[in-house]
Amino acid sequence: MLKQTITLDDSVSVCIPQEIVEALGFTPGSKINLEVVGHTLIIRSATEVQRTEEFVETFQSILERRKSAYEELAKGES
């Protein structure tokens, strides 16, 4: 889908079509996260970002707690 930018209150803006807004579960006033990867703009809901951060924290905690067991497994059979 090709869209054209517009100027709105001294900012460059893009209008998001209603079907995309609905698919993402956004409503007027929704908090969103914008991230640039290369030349790609990624738009995610703030709740999705929070869930991702919580998952990473939980995963890292589990790895840390089981670090010695994983190190023993990595050694393999001698």
PQR file with spaces between the fields and no chain letter, atoms N, CA, C, O and H, PARSE charges and radii, in Angstrom:
ATOM       1  N    MET     1       0.854   -1.172    0.000 -0.4000 1.5000
ATOM       2  CA   MET     1       0.000    0.000    0.000 -0.0000 2.0000
ATOM       3  C    MET     1       0.898    1.233    0.000  0.5500 1.7000
ATOM       4  O    MET     1       1.757    1.382    0.870 -0.5500 1.4000
ATOM       5  N    LEU     2       0.707    2.081   -0.940 -0.4000 1.5000
ATOM       6  CA   LEU     2       1.497    3.299   -1.061 -0.0000 2.0000
ATOM       7  C    LEU     2       0.730    4.455   -0.432  0.5500 1.7000
ATOM       8  O    LEU     2      -0.433    4.686   -0.762 -0.5500 1.4000
ATOM       9  H    LEU     2       0.010    1.960   -1.647  0.4000 1.0000
ATOM      10  N    LYS     3       1.383    5.179    0.473 -0.4000 1.5000
ATOM      11  CA   LYS     3       0.767    6.338    1.138 -0.0000 2.0000
ATOM      12  C    LYS     3       1.675    7.541    0.942  0.5500 1.7000
ATOM      13  O    LYS     3       2.875    7.395    0.707 -0.5500 1.4000
ATOM      14  H    LYS     3       2.328    4.990    0.741  0.4000 1.0000
ATOM      15  N    GLN     4       1.101    8.714    1.039 -0.4000 1.5000
ATOM      16  CA   GLN     4       1.868    9.950    0.915 -0.0000 2.0000
ATOM      17  C    GLN     4       1.897   10.645    2.268  0.5500 1.7000
ATOM      18  O    GLN     4       0.892   10.682    2.978 -0.5500 1.4000
ATOM      19  H    GLN     4       0.127    8.833    1.230  0.4000 1.0000
ATOM      20  N    THR     5       3.059   11.197    2.622 -0.4000 1.5000
ATOM      21  CA   THR     5       3.168   11.921    3.879 -0.0000 2.0000
ATOM      22  C    THR     5       2.490   13.280    3.746  0.5500 1.7000
ATOM      23  O    THR     5       2.360   13.833    2.653 -0.5500 1.4000
ATOM      24  H    THR     5       3.875   11.167    2.045  0.4000 1.0000
ATOM      25  N    ILE     6       2.064   13.799    4.898 -0.4000 1.5000
ATOM      26  CA   ILE     6       1.470   15.136    4.976 -0.0000 2.0000
ATOM      27  C    ILE     6       2.132   15.880    6.121  0.5500 1.7000
ATOM      28  O    ILE     6       2.767   15.263    6.976 -0.5500 1.4000
ATOM      29  H    ILE     6       2.170   13.350    5.785  0.4000 1.0000
ATOM      30  N    THR     7       1.992   17.192    6.148 -0.4000 1.5000
ATOM      31  CA   THR     7       2.496   17.991    7.262 -0.0000 2.0000
ATOM      32  C    THR     7       1.332   18.291    8.188  0.5500 1.7000
ATOM      33  O    THR     7       0.274   18.754    7.761 -0.5500 1.4000
ATOM      34  H    THR     7       1.476   17.693    5.453  0.4000 1.0000
ATOM      35  N    LEU     8       1.554   18.015    9.477 -0.4000 1.5000
ATOM      36  CA   LEU     8       0.527   18.238   10.484 -0.0000 2.0000
ATOM      37  C    LEU     8       1.212   18.778   11.733  0.5500 1.7000
ATOM      38  O    LEU     8       2.004   18.076   12.361 -0.5500 1.4000
ATOM      39  H    LEU     8       2.413   17.640    9.824  0.4000 1.0000
ATOM      40  N    ASP     9       0.914   20.015   12.093 -0.4000 1.5000
ATOM      41  CA   ASP     9       1.520   20.634   13.283 -0.0000 2.0000
ATOM      42  C    ASP     9       3.046   20.554   13.274  0.5500 1.7000
ATOM      43  O    ASP     9       3.643   20.112   14.255 -0.5500 1.4000
ATOM      44  H    ASP     9       0.271   20.585   11.582  0.4000 1.0000
ATOM      45  N    ASP    10       3.671   20.966   12.204 -0.4000 1.5000
ATOM      46  CA   ASP    10       5.131   20.980   12.075 -0.0000 2.0000
ATOM      47  C    ASP    10       5.770   19.589   12.127  0.5500 1.7000
ATOM      48  O    ASP    10       6.969   19.474   12.381 -0.5500 1.4000
ATOM      49  H    ASP    10       3.186   21.325   11.407  0.4000 1.0000
ATOM      50  N    SER    11       4.994   18.545   11.893 -0.4000 1.5000
ATOM      51  CA   SER    11       5.523   17.185   11.838 -0.0000 2.0000
ATOM      52  C    SER    11       5.110   16.545   10.526  0.5500 1.7000
ATOM      53  O    SER    11       4.075   16.885    9.954 -0.5500 1.4000
ATOM      54  H    SER    11       4.020   18.639   11.687  0.4000 1.0000
ATOM      55  N    VAL    12       5.922   15.625   10.060 -0.4000 1.5000
ATOM      56  CA   VAL    12       5.539   14.831    8.894 -0.0000 2.0000
ATOM      57  C    VAL    12       4.695   13.675    9.412  0.5500 1.7000
ATOM      58  O    VAL    12       5.091   12.984   10.351 -0.5500 1.4000
ATOM      59  H    VAL    12       6.763   15.349   10.525  0.4000 1.0000
ATOM      60  N    SER    13       3.548   13.466    8.810 -0.4000 1.5000
ATOM      61  CA   SER    13       2.603   12.455    9.282 -0.0000 2.0000
ATOM      62  C    SER    13       2.173   11.543    8.146  0.5500 1.7000
ATOM      63  O    SER    13       2.273   11.889    6.969 -0.5500 1.4000
ATOM      64  H    SER    13       3.226   14.027    8.047  0.4000 1.0000
ATOM      65  N    VAL    14       1.693   10.370    8.534 -0.4000 1.5000
ATOM      66  CA   VAL    14       1.106    9.419    7.599 -0.0000 2.0000
ATOM      67  C    VAL    14      -0.228    8.992    8.189  0.5500 1.7000
ATOM      68  O    VAL    14      -0.297    8.612    9.358 -0.5500 1.4000
ATOM      69  H    VAL    14       1.612   10.089    9.491  0.4000 1.0000
ATOM      70  N    CYS    15      -1.272    9.050    7.403 -0.4000 1.5000
ATOM      71  CA   CYS    15      -2.577    8.573    7.862 -0.0000 2.0000
ATOM      72  C    CYS    15      -2.618    7.056    7.698  0.5500 1.7000
ATOM      73  O    CYS    15      -2.299    6.529    6.632 -0.5500 1.4000
ATOM      74  H    CYS    15      -1.216    9.359    6.454  0.4000 1.0000
ATOM      75  N    ILE    16      -3.009    6.369    8.753 -0.4000 1.5000
ATOM      76  CA   ILE    16      -3.092    4.908    8.716 -0.0000 2.0000
ATOM      77  C    ILE    16      -4.521    4.532    8.344  0.5500 1.7000
ATOM      78  O    ILE    16      -5.461    4.967    9.010 -0.5500 1.4000
ATOM      79  H    ILE    16      -3.268    6.798    9.619  0.4000 1.0000
ATOM      80  N    PRO    17      -4.706    3.736    7.297 -0.5600 1.5000
ATOM      81  CA   PRO    17      -6.053    3.348    6.890  0.2800 2.0000
ATOM      82  C    PRO    17      -6.794    2.596    8.001  0.5500 1.7000
ATOM      83  O    PRO    17      -6.184    1.882    8.797 -0.5500 1.4000
ATOM      84  N    GLN    18      -8.097    2.766    8.038 -0.4000 1.5000
ATOM      85  CA   GLN    18      -8.923    2.198    9.097 -0.0000 2.0000
ATOM      86  C    GLN    18      -8.757    0.682    9.220  0.5500 1.7000
ATOM      87  O    GLN    18      -8.727    0.159   10.334 -0.5500 1.4000
ATOM      88  H    GLN    18      -8.592    3.346    7.391  0.4000 1.0000
ATOM      89  N    GLU    19      -8.648   -0.029    8.098 -0.4000 1.5000
ATOM      90  CA   GLU    19      -8.523   -1.490    8.182 -0.0000 2.0000
ATOM      91  C    GLU    19      -7.231   -1.903    8.876  0.5500 1.7000
ATOM      92  O    GLU    19      -7.198   -2.928    9.556 -0.5500 1.4000
ATOM      93  H    GLU    19      -8.672    0.396    7.194  0.4000 1.0000
ATOM      94  N    ILE    20      -6.172   -1.122    8.717 -0.4000 1.5000
ATOM      95  CA   ILE    20      -4.918   -1.417    9.412 -0.0000 2.0000
ATOM      96  C    ILE    20      -5.044   -1.056   10.887  0.5500 1.7000
ATOM      97  O    ILE    20      -4.572   -1.795   11.751 -0.5500 1.4000
ATOM      98  H    ILE    20      -6.199   -0.289    8.164  0.4000 1.0000
ATOM      99  N    VAL    21      -5.674    0.068   11.174 -0.4000 1.5000
ATOM     100  CA   VAL    21      -5.914    0.478   12.565 -0.0000 2.0000
ATOM     101  C    VAL    21      -6.672   -0.625   13.298  0.5500 1.7000
ATOM     102  O    VAL    21      -6.310   -0.997   14.414 -0.5500 1.4000
ATOM     103  H    VAL    21      -6.057    0.668   10.472  0.4000 1.0000
ATOM     104  N    GLU    22      -7.713   -1.142   12.672 -0.4000 1.5000
ATOM     105  CA   GLU    22      -8.518   -2.200   13.294 -0.0000 2.0000
ATOM     106  C    GLU    22      -7.719   -3.491   13.445  0.5500 1.7000
ATOM     107  O    GLU    22      -7.805   -4.159   14.475 -0.5500 1.4000
ATOM     108  H    GLU    22      -8.007   -0.840   11.765  0.4000 1.0000
ATOM     109  N    ALA    23      -6.939   -3.843   12.418 -0.4000 1.5000
ATOM     110  CA   ALA    23      -6.143   -5.070   12.478 -0.0000 2.0000
ATOM     111  C    ALA    23      -5.118   -5.026   13.608  0.5500 1.7000
ATOM     112  O    ALA    23      -4.812   -6.051   14.217 -0.5500 1.4000
ATOM     113  H    ALA    23      -6.869   -3.300   11.581  0.4000 1.0000
ATOM     114  N    LEU    24      -4.592   -3.838   13.885 -0.4000 1.5000
ATOM     115  CA   LEU    24      -3.602   -3.681   14.954 -0.0000 2.0000
ATOM     116  C    LEU    24      -4.239   -3.443   16.314  0.5500 1.7000
ATOM     117  O    LEU    24      -3.552   -3.460   17.336 -0.5500 1.4000
ATOM     118  H    LEU    24      -4.841   -3.005   13.390  0.4000 1.0000
ATOM     119  N    GLY    25      -5.548   -3.220   16.331 -0.4000 1.5000
ATOM     120  CA   GLY    25      -6.242   -2.982   17.597 -0.0000 2.0000
ATOM     121  C    GLY    25      -6.019   -1.589   18.143  0.5500 1.7000
ATOM     122  O    GLY    25      -6.177   -1.363   19.343 -0.5500 1.4000
ATOM     123  H    GLY    25      -6.105   -3.206   15.501  0.4000 1.0000
ATOM     124  N    PHE    26      -5.656   -0.653   17.285 -0.4000 1.5000
ATOM     125  CA   PHE    26      -5.440    0.723   17.720 -0.0000 2.0000
ATOM     126  C    PHE    26      -6.767    1.466   17.779  0.5500 1.7000
ATOM     127  O    PHE    26      -7.707    1.155   17.048 -0.5500 1.4000
ATOM     128  H    PHE    26      -5.528   -0.837   16.310  0.4000 1.0000
ATOM     129  N    THR    27      -6.821    2.443   18.656 -0.4000 1.5000
ATOM     130  CA   THR    27      -7.945    3.374   18.735 -0.0000 2.0000
ATOM     131  C    THR    27      -7.346    4.772   18.847  0.5500 1.7000
ATOM     132  O    THR    27      -6.166    4.907   19.170 -0.5500 1.4000
ATOM     133  H    THR    27      -6.057    2.696   19.250  0.4000 1.0000
ATOM     134  N    PRO    28      -8.127    5.807   18.588 -0.5600 1.5000
ATOM     135  CA   PRO    28      -7.581    7.158   18.774  0.2800 2.0000
ATOM     136  C    PRO    28      -7.022    7.313   20.192  0.5500 1.7000
ATOM     137  O    PRO    28      -7.700    7.001   21.171 -0.5500 1.4000
ATOM     138  N    GLY    29      -5.806    7.787   20.288 -0.4000 1.5000
ATOM     139  CA   GLY    29      -5.159    7.953   21.588 -0.0000 2.0000
ATOM     140  C    GLY    29      -4.307    6.767   22.009  0.5500 1.7000
ATOM     141  O    GLY    29      -3.668    6.810   23.060 -0.5500 1.4000
ATOM     142  H    GLY    29      -5.255    8.039   19.492  0.4000 1.0000
ATOM     143  N    SER    30      -4.288    5.700   21.202 -0.4000 1.5000
ATOM     144  CA   SER    30      -3.459    4.534   21.536 -0.0000 2.0000
ATOM     145  C    SER    30      -1.992    4.932   21.594  0.5500 1.7000
ATOM     146  O    SER    30      -1.522    5.733   20.786 -0.5500 1.4000
ATOM     147  H    SER    30      -4.807    5.664   20.348  0.4000 1.0000
ATOM     148  N    LYS    31      -1.277    4.368   22.554 -0.4000 1.5000
ATOM     149  CA   LYS    31       0.167    4.573   22.625 -0.0000 2.0000
ATOM     150  C    LYS    31       0.815    3.524   21.728  0.5500 1.7000
ATOM     151  O    LYS    31       0.505    2.335   21.811 -0.5500 1.4000
ATOM     152  H    LYS    31      -1.659    3.718   23.210  0.4000 1.0000
ATOM     153  N    ILE    32       1.725    3.992   20.864 -0.4000 1.5000
ATOM     154  CA   ILE    32       2.402    3.093   19.947 -0.0000 2.0000
ATOM     155  C    ILE    32       3.904    3.293   20.055  0.5500 1.7000
ATOM     156  O    ILE    32       4.381    4.324   20.531 -0.5500 1.4000
ATOM     157  H    ILE    32       1.976    4.957   20.797  0.4000 1.0000
ATOM     158  N    ASN    33       4.633    2.290   19.605 -0.4000 1.5000
ATOM     159  CA   ASN    33       6.088    2.345   19.589 -0.0000 2.0000
ATOM     160  C    ASN    33       6.534    2.379   18.139  0.5500 1.7000
ATOM     161  O    ASN    33       6.110    1.544   17.339 -0.5500 1.4000
ATOM     162  H    ASN    33       4.246    1.453   19.218  0.4000 1.0000
ATOM     163  N    LEU    34       7.384    3.335   17.793 -0.4000 1.5000
ATOM     164  CA   LEU    34       7.942    3.444   16.450 -0.0000 2.0000
ATOM     165  C    LEU    34       9.412    3.069   16.517  0.5500 1.7000
ATOM     166  O    LEU    34      10.146    3.553   17.377 -0.5500 1.4000
ATOM     167  H    LEU    34       7.728    4.012   18.443  0.4000 1.0000
ATOM     168  N    GLU    35       9.837    2.204   15.606 -0.4000 1.5000
ATOM     169  CA   GLU    35      11.228    1.767   15.573 -0.0000 2.0000
ATOM     170  C    GLU    35      11.684    1.744   14.119  0.5500 1.7000
ATOM     171  O    GLU    35      10.948    1.304   13.236 -0.5500 1.4000
ATOM     172  H    GLU    35       9.240    1.810   14.906  0.4000 1.0000
ATOM     173  N    VAL    36      12.888    2.214   13.880 -0.4000 1.5000
ATOM     174  CA   VAL    36      13.451    2.186   12.535 -0.0000 2.0000
ATOM     175  C    VAL    36      14.517    1.100   12.485  0.5500 1.7000
ATOM     176  O    VAL    36      15.459    1.102   13.278 -0.5500 1.4000
ATOM     177  H    VAL    36      13.486    2.571   14.597  0.4000 1.0000
ATOM     178  N    VAL    37      14.360    0.177   11.549 -0.4000 1.5000
ATOM     179  CA   VAL    37      15.336   -0.885   11.320 -0.0000 2.0000
ATOM     180  C    VAL    37      15.750   -0.776    9.862  0.5500 1.7000
ATOM     181  O    VAL    37      14.961   -1.061    8.960 -0.5500 1.4000
ATOM     182  H    VAL    37      13.595    0.175   10.905  0.4000 1.0000
ATOM     183  N    GLY    38      16.984   -0.364    9.636 -0.4000 1.5000
ATOM     184  CA   GLY    38      17.417   -0.083    8.269 -0.0000 2.0000
ATOM     185  C    GLY    38      16.613    1.091    7.737  0.5500 1.7000
ATOM     186  O    GLY    38      16.639    2.183    8.304 -0.5500 1.4000
ATOM     187  H    GLY    38      17.625   -0.132   10.368  0.4000 1.0000
ATOM     188  N    HIS    39      15.910    0.863    6.661 -0.4000 1.5000
ATOM     189  CA   HIS    39      15.033    1.893    6.099 -0.0000 2.0000
ATOM     190  C    HIS    39      13.571    1.496    6.271  0.5500 1.7000
ATOM     191  O    HIS    39      12.718    1.913    5.488 -0.5500 1.4000
ATOM     192  H    HIS    39      15.889   -0.024    6.200  0.4000 1.0000
ATOM     193  N    THR    40      13.281    0.698    7.285 -0.4000 1.5000
ATOM     194  CA   THR    40      11.929    0.210    7.522 -0.0000 2.0000
ATOM     195  C    THR    40      11.397    0.762    8.833  0.5500 1.7000
ATOM     196  O    THR    40      12.080    0.708    9.856 -0.5500 1.4000
ATOM     197  H    THR    40      13.974    0.360    7.921  0.4000 1.0000
ATOM     198  N    LEU    41      10.185    1.291    8.808 -0.4000 1.5000
ATOM     199  CA   LEU    41       9.518    1.778   10.010 -0.0000 2.0000
ATOM     200  C    LEU    41       8.645    0.664   10.556  0.5500 1.7000
ATOM     201  O    LEU    41       7.792    0.134    9.844 -0.5500 1.4000
ATOM     202  H    LEU    41       9.630    1.335    7.977  0.4000 1.0000
ATOM     203  N    ILE    42       8.852    0.308   11.811 -0.4000 1.5000
ATOM     204  CA   ILE    42       8.061   -0.725   12.475 -0.0000 2.0000
ATOM     205  C    ILE    42       7.167   -0.039   13.496  0.5500 1.7000
ATOM     206  O    ILE    42       7.641    0.730   14.333 -0.5500 1.4000
ATOM     207  H    ILE    42       9.544    0.739   12.389  0.4000 1.0000
ATOM     208  N    ILE    43       5.873   -0.322   13.421 -0.4000 1.5000
ATOM     209  CA   ILE    43       4.890    0.253   14.342 -0.0000 2.0000
ATOM     210  C    ILE    43       4.310   -0.887   15.163  0.5500 1.7000
ATOM     211  O    ILE    43       3.757   -1.838   14.611 -0.5500 1.4000
ATOM     212  H    ILE    43       5.488   -0.946   12.741  0.4000 1.0000
ATOM     213  N    ARG    44       4.437   -0.791   16.497 -0.4000 1.5000
ATOM     214  CA   ARG    44       3.874   -1.809   17.392 -0.0000 2.0000
ATOM     215  C    ARG    44       3.120   -1.108   18.509  0.5500 1.7000
ATOM     216  O    ARG    44       3.428    0.027   18.872 -0.5500 1.4000
ATOM     217  H    ARG    44       4.886   -0.019   16.946  0.4000 1.0000
ATOM     218  N    SER    45       2.139   -1.798   19.041 -0.4000 1.5000
ATOM     219  CA   SER    45       1.425   -1.231   20.178 -0.0000 2.0000
ATOM     220  C    SER    45       2.357   -1.213   21.385  0.5500 1.7000
ATOM     221  O    SER    45       3.248   -2.055   21.497 -0.5500 1.4000
ATOM     222  H    SER    45       1.889   -2.720   18.747  0.4000 1.0000
ATOM     223  N    ALA    46       2.158   -0.273   22.269 -0.4000 1.5000
ATOM     224  CA   ALA    46       2.990   -0.171   23.472 -0.0000 2.0000
ATOM     225  C    ALA    46       2.850   -1.426   24.322  0.5500 1.7000
ATOM     226  O    ALA    46       3.815   -1.849   24.959 -0.5500 1.4000
ATOM     227  H    ALA    46       1.434    0.411   22.177  0.4000 1.0000
ATOM     228  N    THR    47       1.658   -2.030   24.342 -0.4000 1.5000
ATOM     229  CA   THR    47       1.470   -3.249   25.136 -0.0000 2.0000
ATOM     230  C    THR    47       2.268   -4.406   24.548  0.5500 1.7000
ATOM     231  O    THR    47       2.771   -5.245   25.295 -0.5500 1.4000
ATOM     232  H    THR    47       0.875   -1.687   23.824  0.4000 1.0000
ATOM     233  N    GLU    48       2.394   -4.467   23.225 -0.4000 1.5000
ATOM     234  CA   GLU    48       3.203   -5.505   22.582 -0.0000 2.0000
ATOM     235  C    GLU    48       4.671   -5.334   22.951  0.5500 1.7000
ATOM     236  O    GLU    48       5.362   -6.318   23.216 -0.5500 1.4000
ATOM     237  H    GLU    48       1.985   -3.785   22.618  0.4000 1.0000
ATOM     238  N    VAL    49       5.144   -4.111   22.969 -0.4000 1.5000
ATOM     239  CA   VAL    49       6.532   -3.831   23.354 -0.0000 2.0000
ATOM     240  C    VAL    49       6.759   -4.262   24.794  0.5500 1.7000
ATOM     241  O    VAL    49       7.782   -4.871   25.108 -0.5500 1.4000
ATOM     242  H    VAL    49       4.582   -3.312   22.754  0.4000 1.0000
ATOM     243  N    GLN    50       5.810   -3.949   25.674 -0.4000 1.5000
ATOM     244  CA   GLN    50       5.934   -4.312   27.083 -0.0000 2.0000
ATOM     245  C    GLN    50       5.968   -5.832   27.243  0.5500 1.7000
ATOM     246  O    GLN    50       6.772   -6.352   28.017 -0.5500 1.4000
ATOM     247  H    GLN    50       4.979   -3.454   25.420  0.4000 1.0000
ATOM     248  N    ARG    51       5.104   -6.549   26.519 -0.4000 1.5000
ATOM     249  CA   ARG    51       5.099   -8.017   26.601 -0.0000 2.0000
ATOM     250  C    ARG    51       6.429   -8.584   26.131  0.5500 1.7000
ATOM     251  O    ARG    51       6.943   -9.528   26.733 -0.5500 1.4000
ATOM     252  H    ARG    51       4.451   -6.126   25.891  0.4000 1.0000
ATOM     253  N    THR    52       6.992   -8.029   25.073 -0.4000 1.5000
ATOM     254  CA   THR    52       8.276   -8.497   24.554 -0.0000 2.0000
ATOM     255  C    THR    52       9.377   -8.276   25.582  0.5500 1.7000
ATOM     256  O    THR    52      10.195   -9.165   25.815 -0.5500 1.4000
ATOM     257  H    THR    52       6.575   -7.263   24.584  0.4000 1.0000
ATOM     258  N    GLU    53       9.404   -7.097   26.198 -0.4000 1.5000
ATOM     259  CA   GLU    53      10.419   -6.799   27.212 -0.0000 2.0000
ATOM     260  C    GLU    53      10.275   -7.728   28.411  0.5500 1.7000
ATOM     261  O    GLU    53      11.276   -8.194   28.954 -0.5500 1.4000
ATOM     262  H    GLU    53       8.739   -6.375   26.009  0.4000 1.0000
ATOM     263  N    GLU    54       9.037   -8.002   28.832 -0.4000 1.5000
ATOM     264  CA   GLU    54       8.808   -8.904   29.963 -0.0000 2.0000
ATOM     265  C    GLU    54       9.279  -10.314   29.626  0.5500 1.7000
ATOM     266  O    GLU    54       9.864  -10.989   30.473 -0.5500 1.4000
ATOM     267  H    GLU    54       8.223   -7.623   28.391  0.4000 1.0000
ATOM     268  N    PHE    55       9.028  -10.765   28.396 -0.4000 1.5000
ATOM     269  CA   PHE    55       9.471  -12.091   27.974 -0.0000 2.0000
ATOM     270  C    PHE    55      10.992  -12.188   28.027  0.5500 1.7000
ATOM     271  O    PHE    55      11.531  -13.163   28.550 -0.5500 1.4000
ATOM     272  H    PHE    55       8.552  -10.216   27.708  0.4000 1.0000
ATOM     273  N    VAL    56      11.684  -11.191   27.493 -0.4000 1.5000
ATOM     274  CA   VAL    56      13.150  -11.198   27.477 -0.0000 2.0000
ATOM     275  C    VAL    56      13.691  -11.221   28.903  0.5500 1.7000
ATOM     276  O    VAL    56      14.627  -11.966   29.194 -0.5500 1.4000
ATOM     277  H    VAL    56      11.245  -10.399   27.068  0.4000 1.0000
ATOM     278  N    GLU    57      13.119  -10.419   29.793 -0.4000 1.5000
ATOM     279  CA   GLU    57      13.568  -10.400   31.189 -0.0000 2.0000
ATOM     280  C    GLU    57      13.367  -11.764   31.844  0.5500 1.7000
ATOM     281  O    GLU    57      14.251  -12.246   32.553 -0.5500 1.4000
ATOM     282  H    GLU    57      12.359   -9.814   29.558  0.4000 1.0000
ATOM     283  N    THR    58      12.221  -12.385   31.614 -0.4000 1.5000
ATOM     284  CA   THR    58      11.940  -13.701   32.188 -0.0000 2.0000
ATOM     285  C    THR    58      12.907  -14.742   31.642  0.5500 1.7000
ATOM     286  O    THR    58      13.447  -15.549   32.398 -0.5500 1.4000
ATOM     287  H    THR    58      11.504  -11.994   31.039  0.4000 1.0000
ATOM     288  N    PHE    59      13.125  -14.724   30.333 -0.4000 1.5000
ATOM     289  CA   PHE    59      14.028  -15.674   29.694 -0.0000 2.0000
ATOM     290  C    PHE    59      15.445  -15.528   30.237  0.5500 1.7000
ATOM     291  O    PHE    59      16.098  -16.526   30.538 -0.5500 1.4000
ATOM     292  H    PHE    59      12.686  -14.068   29.719  0.4000 1.0000
ATOM     293  N    GLN    60      15.925  -14.294   30.363 -0.4000 1.5000
ATOM     294  CA   GLN    60      17.270  -14.059   30.885 -0.0000 2.0000
ATOM     295  C    GLN    60      17.382  -14.527   32.332  0.5500 1.7000
ATOM     296  O    GLN    60      18.418  -15.056   32.733 -0.5500 1.4000
ATOM     297  H    GLN    60      15.394  -13.482   30.117  0.4000 1.0000
ATOM     298  N    SER    61      16.332  -14.339   33.112 -0.4000 1.5000
ATOM     299  CA   SER    61      16.323  -14.785   34.503 -0.0000 2.0000
ATOM     300  C    SER    61      16.445  -16.310   34.580  0.5500 1.7000
ATOM     301  O    SER    61      17.191  -16.840   35.403 -0.5500 1.4000
ATOM     302  H    SER    61      15.490  -13.909   32.787  0.4000 1.0000
ATOM     303  N    ILE    62      15.712  -17.001   33.722 -0.4000 1.5000
ATOM     304  CA   ILE    62      15.776  -18.467   33.698 -0.0000 2.0000
ATOM     305  C    ILE    62      17.170  -18.927   33.283  0.5500 1.7000
ATOM     306  O    ILE    62      17.727  -19.842   33.890 -0.5500 1.4000
ATOM     307  H    ILE    62      15.106  -16.570   33.053  0.4000 1.0000
ATOM     308  N    LEU    63      17.733  -18.303   32.260 -0.4000 1.5000
ATOM     309  CA   LEU    63      19.084  -18.672   31.832 -0.0000 2.0000
ATOM     310  C    LEU    63      20.092  -18.485   32.956  0.5500 1.7000
ATOM     311  O    LEU    63      20.963  -19.330   33.162 -0.5500 1.4000
ATOM     312  H    LEU    63      17.281  -17.560   31.767  0.4000 1.0000
ATOM     313  N    GLU    64      19.975  -17.389   33.678 -0.4000 1.5000
ATOM     314  CA   GLU    64      20.911  -17.113   34.769 -0.0000 2.0000
ATOM     315  C    GLU    64      20.773  -18.151   35.882  0.5500 1.7000
ATOM     316  O    GLU    64      21.773  -18.629   36.416 -0.5500 1.4000
ATOM     317  H    GLU    64      19.267  -16.703   33.511  0.4000 1.0000
ATOM     318  N    ARG    65      19.537  -18.496   36.229 -0.4000 1.5000
ATOM     319  CA   ARG    65      19.311  -19.478   37.300 -0.0000 2.0000
ATOM     320  C    ARG    65      19.841  -20.857   36.917  0.5500 1.7000
ATOM     321  O    ARG    65      20.296  -21.605   37.782 -0.5500 1.4000
ATOM     322  H    ARG    65      18.724  -18.107   35.795  0.4000 1.0000
ATOM     323  N    ARG    66      19.789  -21.193   35.651 -0.4000 1.5000
ATOM     324  CA   ARG    66      20.178  -22.533   35.201 -0.0000 2.0000
ATOM     325  C    ARG    66      21.535  -22.545   34.497  0.5500 1.7000
ATOM     326  O    ARG    66      21.883  -23.510   33.815 -0.5500 1.4000
ATOM     327  H    ARG    66      19.419  -20.584   34.948  0.4000 1.0000
ATOM     328  N    LYS    67      22.279  -21.486   34.665 -0.4000 1.5000
ATOM     329  CA   LYS    67      23.553  -21.323   33.961 -0.0000 2.0000
ATOM     330  C    LYS    67      24.495  -22.505   34.186  0.5500 1.7000
ATOM     331  O    LYS    67      25.061  -23.033   33.229 -0.5500 1.4000
ATOM     332  H    LYS    67      21.997  -20.702   35.219  0.4000 1.0000
ATOM     333  N    SER    68      24.667  -22.921   35.433 -0.4000 1.5000
ATOM     334  CA   SER    68      25.618  -24.003   35.712 -0.0000 2.0000
ATOM     335  C    SER    68      25.168  -25.312   35.063  0.5500 1.7000
ATOM     336  O    SER    68      26.001  -26.075   34.575 -0.5500 1.4000
ATOM     337  H    SER    68      24.207  -22.492   36.210  0.4000 1.0000
ATOM     338  N    ALA    69      23.880  -25.576   35.053 -0.4000 1.5000
ATOM     339  CA   ALA    69      23.382  -26.796   34.410 -0.0000 2.0000
ATOM     340  C    ALA    69      23.642  -26.754   32.909  0.5500 1.7000
ATOM     341  O    ALA    69      24.044  -27.759   32.322 -0.5500 1.4000
ATOM     342  H    ALA    69      23.203  -24.956   35.449  0.4000 1.0000
ATOM     343  N    TYR    70      23.419  -25.610   32.290 -0.4000 1.5000
ATOM     344  CA   TYR    70      23.667  -25.478   30.850 -0.0000 2.0000
ATOM     345  C    TYR    70      25.156  -25.616   30.534  0.5500 1.7000
ATOM     346  O    TYR    70      25.525  -26.194   29.512 -0.5500 1.4000
ATOM     347  H    TYR    70      23.092  -24.794   32.767  0.4000 1.0000
ATOM     348  N    GLU    71      26.004  -25.091   31.405 -0.4000 1.5000
ATOM     349  CA   GLU    71      27.446  -25.214   31.189 -0.0000 2.0000
ATOM     350  C    GLU    71      27.880  -26.675   31.259  0.5500 1.7000
ATOM     351  O    GLU    71      28.718  -27.113   30.471 -0.5500 1.4000
ATOM     352  H    GLU    71      25.704  -24.622   32.236  0.4000 1.0000
ATOM     353  N    GLU    72      27.310  -27.432   32.205 -0.4000 1.5000
ATOM     354  CA   GLU    72      27.627  -28.858   32.321 -0.0000 2.0000
ATOM     355  C    GLU    72      27.159  -29.615   31.082  0.5500 1.7000
ATOM     356  O    GLU    72      27.868  -30.482   30.572 -0.5500 1.4000
ATOM     357  H    GLU    72      26.629  -27.076   32.845  0.4000 1.0000
ATOM     358  N    LEU    73      25.976  -29.287   30.608 -0.4000 1.5000
ATOM     359  CA   LEU    73      25.461  -29.935   29.400 -0.0000 2.0000
ATOM     360  C    LEU    73      26.334  -29.616   28.190  0.5500 1.7000
ATOM     361  O    LEU    73      26.542  -30.470   27.328 -0.5500 1.4000
ATOM     362  H    LEU    73      25.400  -28.583   31.023  0.4000 1.0000
ATOM     363  N    ALA    74      26.840  -28.397   28.128 -0.4000 1.5000
ATOM     364  CA   ALA    74      27.664  -27.977   26.995 -0.0000 2.0000
ATOM     365  C    ALA    74      28.994  -28.732   26.956  0.5500 1.7000
ATOM     366  O    ALA    74      29.568  -28.929   25.885 -0.5500 1.4000
ATOM     367  H    ALA    74      26.670  -27.703   28.829  0.4000 1.0000
ATOM     368  N    LYS    75      29.479  -29.151   28.119 -0.4000 1.5000
ATOM     369  CA   LYS    75      30.740  -29.895   28.165 -0.0000 2.0000
ATOM     370  C    LYS    75      30.594  -31.252   27.479  0.5500 1.7000
ATOM     371  O    LYS    75      31.549  -31.767   26.898 -0.5500 1.4000
ATOM     372  H    LYS    75      29.012  -28.991   28.990  0.4000 1.0000
ATOM     373  N    GLY    76      29.411  -31.817   27.550 -0.4000 1.5000
ATOM     374  CA   GLY    76      29.169  -33.120   26.932 -0.0000 2.0000
ATOM     375  C    GLY    76      29.815  -34.231   27.728  0.5500 1.7000
ATOM     376  O    GLY    76      30.315  -34.027   28.835 -0.5500 1.4000
ATOM     377  H    GLY    76      28.635  -31.399   28.022  0.4000 1.0000
ATOM     378  N    GLU    77      29.792  -35.394   27.145 -0.4000 1.5000
ATOM     379  CA   GLU    77      30.393  -36.551   27.815 -0.0000 2.0000
ATOM     380  C    GLU    77      31.897  -36.539   27.602  0.5500 1.7000
ATOM     381  O    GLU    77      32.386  -36.278   26.503 -0.5500 1.4000
ATOM     382  H    GLU    77      29.387  -35.559   26.246  0.4000 1.0000
ATOM     383  N    SER    78      32.615  -36.826   28.670 -0.4000 1.5000
ATOM     384  CA   SER    78      34.087  -36.838   28.591 -0.0000 2.0000
ATOM     385  C    SER    78      34.602  -38.238   28.453  0.5500 1.7000
ATOM     386  O    SER    78      35.812  -38.446   28.372 -0.5500 1.4000
ATOM     387  H    SER    78      32.217  -37.039   29.563  0.4000 1.0000
